[in-house]
Amino acid sequence: MTDACIRAVVESIHSSPTQAVLYLSGGASLALGLLMSVPGASNTVLEAVLPYSRMSMIQLLAKIPAKYCSQQTADEMALLAYNRALKLSSPGSPVLGVGFTGSLATTRPKQGDHRFHLSTRTSDRHWASTVTLSKGLRSRDQEEKVSSYFLLKAIANACKVSSTFDSELTESDVVADECERFFDEDKELEQLINGQICFKYGNCFAETDKSNGDRKIILPGSFNPLHDGHLKLLEAATSICGDGYPCFELSAINADKPPLSIPQIKERVMQFEKIGKTVIISNQPYFYKKAELFPGSAFVIGADTAVRLINPKYYDGSYDRMIETLSGCKRTGCTFIVAGRKVDGTFKVLEDFDVPEVLKDMFVPIPAERFRMDISSTEIRRSCGL
């Protein structure tokens, strides 16, 4: 095996559109070094975390795992990494979550096997494998090398890149419990509704809407139906924000109604596909959760939504809780771009409301001369007899 062969594989990984988050514990750190040492790593690696101590792993998983080194733990790490990659990735980029946990040779003899568990997750595929190394055959450095090569090959496979180098496993090593599952669109949406994945993009991406920035300009809504007012509102907000990626957000979960069914989601997403606009399907109806999903984003809202956001009534009547919640959104870098809207029958703009001083820089008005459209989806449905 030559260094040039491995370098070529890493270069191919970096040339692929896939963006990844890696959670590695107990080994395979050489793989991270190989990825980072080749130019172009920023195209691939969004984040890498090494939860090495028990407390670090507990905080990552938000629970005490049944076993720290197990296939289940690796699978959970990969799913967490996949969701994290969704939040950090550029719109439209395929993402990859990688989970690795190992129990390799150390300074003292181990009673159990020397082994590692690996899991990769993409939008439509979950792959997992357990490898038990021949005990006493290798030093720690050598086991680190083998596990790293095996991990690198798995990453290449997930990125749909050919890897011709040998992982240096021997006949005495055991590769077991290898499994591969694929997900169709309905399964992905089921996982989203159940909370396993935090959001997914619709199948259409508007190349003409892309800018040099990764910041998202998001117009949330139920889009039942999508209408010209939605399109012009997002256009106006984008002109005010400048740099950013404009997209719509459809929440499968409603705070006051049953979740949308899979056929309903697909029907509403099709509206955007027909006109070539990007839509995100999420499972969060609340803005403080949306801010966690889409840090740094600008949310486009109407004045009727803005007045609810700053009303303590919606925070159990607590002004302090309102300030605390919205300050949390502010810390994620999120802002609200506010369009005029009818409130209690009267057209209102942002300036008509008393926004607390500590939150004022979060709210940016859209002047009425830039956008005003009083018709709503409810009125459209009523006029169509729906």
Secondary structure, DSSP 8 states (H G I E B T S, - for coil): --HHHHHHHHHHHHHSS-EEEEEEESS-HHHHHHHHHSTTHHHHEEEEE---SHHHHHHHHTS--S-SSSHHHHHHHHHHHHHHHHHHS-TT--EEEEEEEEE---SS--SS-EEEEEEEE-SSEEEEEEEEE-TTSS-HHHHHHHHHHHHHHHHHHHTT----S-----TTSEEEEEEEEE--HHHHHHHHHTTSSSEEE-S---GGG--S---EEEEEE--TT--HHHHHHHHHHHHHH-SSEEEEEEES--SSS----HHHHHHHHHHHHHHT--EEEES--SHHHHHHHSTT-EEEEEHHHHHHHT-GGGGTT-HHHHHHHHHHHHHTT-EEEEE-EEETTEEE-GGGS---GGGGGGEEEE-TTT------HHHHHHHTT-
